[in-house]
Amino acid sequence: MSIALHGVGLAHADGTRALDGIDLRLARGERVAIIGPSGAGKTSLLRLLASSLAPSSGQLELLGSDPWRLGNSARQRLRARIGLIHQSPPLPPRQRVITAVLAGRLGQWPLAKGLLNLLHPVDAAGAQAALARLDIADKLFQRCDQLSGGQLQRVGIARVLYQAPQLILADEPVSAMDPVLAGHTLAVLNQEAASRGITLLASLHAVDLALAHFPRVIGLRDGRIVFDLPPAAIEPAALEALYANEQLQPLPASLPVQPLVVQIPRC
């Protein structure tokens, strides 16, 4: 079993409950999308699975271990087996793309090799191959502050591809890309997971991408799992209920509607 959560809850310091009673099992090699409205708990769940946050209640098993029963060194080794893709990759602006990609294996390399890599890239061919899969091999020696948002996201994904982890957690990995590029990028991630038999869990705002690229989709709302189904079994009514916003009240029928008047100045 790659991931197992039993009654997991997560409360923030201010008392807000981000997750409540989560029961979830992912076998090795499963590819799963998480969808749901903003504030549903998607990012909190991924941070918990990345062992960045400790659960407030329940039991968590991650790649065969409870990360919070391990010592600090063992937990760091566990984290090196997990590839985390951020919506906004934390890449230093002046860092070169090649250095950013090769940083994916810093947790696996001896300290001396990691320090050497900062001075002279130790595997330019490997970094370029990862970038080529995402159609940005030509950006190998550019600085990160010279890239667009979508290019930065692809650099972050290339770093995880180069890392070759046992578990990939992706938090809105294609939010800055156009639909065609987003679809291609998700296909690359799914191909990586399928070819290596590793688990992929991605949170997505774009429901159509989740349904098109993942064989299992989890709907999350208010920190709870609403449904856990294959795409073909998800009815439109289930999606409407998932995204229903109870805080938005309909306008009174008697409310007058003022026409929009745009004044164009004379030249």
Secondary structure, 3 states (H helix, E strand, C coil): CCEEEEEEEEECCCCCEEEEEEEEEECCCCEEEEECCCCCCHHHHHHHHCCCCCCCEEEEEECCECHHHCCHHHHHHHHCCEEEECCCCCCCCCCEHHHHHHHHHCCCCCHHHHHHHHHCCCCHHHHHHHHHCCCCHHHCCCEHHHCCHHHHHHHHHHHHHHHCCCEEEEECCCCCCCHHHHHHHHHHHHHHHHHHCCEEEEECCCHHHHHHHCCEEEEEECCEEEEEECHHHCCHHHHHHHHCCCCCCCCCCCCCCCCCCCCCCCC
